[in-house]
């Protein structure tokens, strides 16, 4: 899997044709440090949509609209991660996790003012709560099938997370064992686990920009002169 590069070069606005039909996570930068993080299966098309909406004064994110207006439409963008996986069979979920990570990391920097209205990761489609579940009574052997974790949690009168954890750790909820055999659910779990493991090593590169060193030096000099 490719590295996440929070320091990726900023490219001129409207120069996204090379990324037609390329999926990944991008950042749109404003003139005053504003940063909008997004994901798409087709980066060029999505950036063009952002541009058209903002140019017409109708962008759904009012902060994006203001960023566009303040810069007179002369924004930049950077590609922090490009997917190598099939978008419909894991790439979209991987991108959703990385988008959340990028929003969180940039929000903790001094040089970026993240203007996203959510924490990110919205990819649409079927979430884990809509995964089919099967439960089995340990004494009678009765089997019940549910179309979603939410439906199962309603039957067992517990939380969705309790259903998920019971399936993952092989524990019982009352007299019922829980199993989730959905292939997409398992694939997403594997992706999430790999990202967690790789984040402990060198998967995410988020080095501070060289200019931050200058700021630190200036602060030290100022303190010393007082």
Helices and strands as residue ranges (DSSP letters): E 4-5, E 11-12, G 17-19, E 24-29, E 34-40, H 43-55, H 62-70, E 76-82, G 87-89, H 91-107, E 113-114, G 128-130, E 133-137, E 143-146, H 149-156, H 160-169, E 172-173, E 176-179, H 183-199, E 204-205, H 210-225
